[in-house]
Amino acid sequence: MDIIGNPVLVVVDIQGIGRGGGAGGIPKMGGAEQRLPRVISLIGLCRAKGVPVVFIQEVHKPSMIDIGRELDGAEGPHCAENDERTQLAVGIEPTPEEFVIRKRRYSAFFGTELEIVLKAYKASTLLMVGGLTDVCIHYTAVDAHQHDYHIKVIRDLVGGSSLRAHEAALEAIAYLQRDALVTEAEVVEAITGR
């Protein structure tokens, strides 16, 4: 696997694990608890190798006034700002120099400062982990593609609302960029060899 230009690790919506459950109100395929230590390890490797890490956190007002049309689908109310389950997962601890971008829509680009942050890092390739594959990963990957970034979704470090939805989203992302789907092992090898 080749990383083109400057990579940035984008950690999408890994929230609530170890804090009384997931983000609440959202169906999940499972396995997040098993992926978390591997994501934490990848974050550590990226830091050690000088690859910037950007954390994405979905947050809404307790009244859900800012949730928009999200409740029209399968999701119930979730990610209220004062709910413990909305906090980043236990073990995901951004440093003072790292960005935590709070979002109110599925795409981490929509209505946030993500583009400014990526430009500051002179990013070319986005390495993506987290969830949900079929929602926030997918929509963020689509917007990254539209902004001309190279996408690397680490397929064994993302999880969807169901296995079927996860696999369909990965297929849709691969349609955008044929080399977008990678494994944790491939990313570790590419970063270590830089």
WOTA-V457679 format. One record per backbone hydrogen bond with DSSP energy under -0.5 kcal/mol. CO is the residue of the C=O (numbers start at 1). NH is the residue of the N-H. If there is no record, write none. Layout:
# WOTA-V457679
CO,NH
CO,NH
This chain:
# WOTA-V457679
2,4
3,5
5,7
6,124
6,125
7,52
8,10
8,127
9,11
9,54
10,12
10,129
11,13
11,56
12,131
13,15
14,89
16,19
16,21
17,90
23,79
25,76
31,35
32,36
33,37
35,38
35,39
36,40
37,41
38,42
39,43
40,44
41,45
42,46
43,47
44,48
45,49
46,51
47,50
50,52
52,9
53,99
54,11
55,101
56,13
57,103
60,81
61,64
64,67
67,70
68,71
69,72
70,73
70,75
79,60
80,83
83,86
83,87
84,87
87,16
89,92
91,93
92,94
95,98
99,55
99,101
100,102
101,57
103,59
107,110
109,111
109,112
113,117
114,118
115,119
116,120
117,121
118,123
119,122
122,6
124,150
125,8
125,127
126,128
126,152
127,10
128,154
129,12
130,159
132,135
132,137
132,138
133,138
135,139
136,140
137,141
138,142
139,143
140,144
141,145
142,146
143,147
144,149
145,148
150,126
152,128
152,154
153,155
153,182
154,157
155,158
157,130
159,132
159,133
160,29
162,166
163,167
164,168
165,169
166,170
167,171
168,172
169,173
170,174
171,175
172,176
173,176
173,177
177,180
180,153
180,182
182,155
183,187
184,188
185,189
186,190
187,191
188,192
189,193
191,194
